[in-house]
Amino acid sequence: MIRSVFVVVCLSAGPLAADPAVIERIEVTPQGDAWRFDVTLSHGDTGWDDYADGWRVELEDGTVLATRTLLHPHVNEQPFTRSQSGVAIPDDTGKVFIRASTNVDGWHSDRVAFVVEGS
């Protein structure tokens, strides 16, 4: 009986069901032949054990154009915005997709479409 209780306590000490990072806002600015992406994320960062650790720009077929790695948790800064410059988008691309990641669950299956005007 004591062993069973101990196992349950150990399993519940870590994150049981991590929540995905949510893409709150996307702003895209042309910069010469490339683009700057400002992406705002929110996530229930708890510290180094569970935090939003990145976002990326993808084409519709999943080709990754750029990845913005987040190197630390943002526990007291929610939501937060981080930028990535120099993103090359192929000509005739009407929209791109932003996908977020957490260090617990990796890349989320959902992504947010963004129409790129003038690419």
Disulfide bonds with the S-S distance in Angstrom:
none
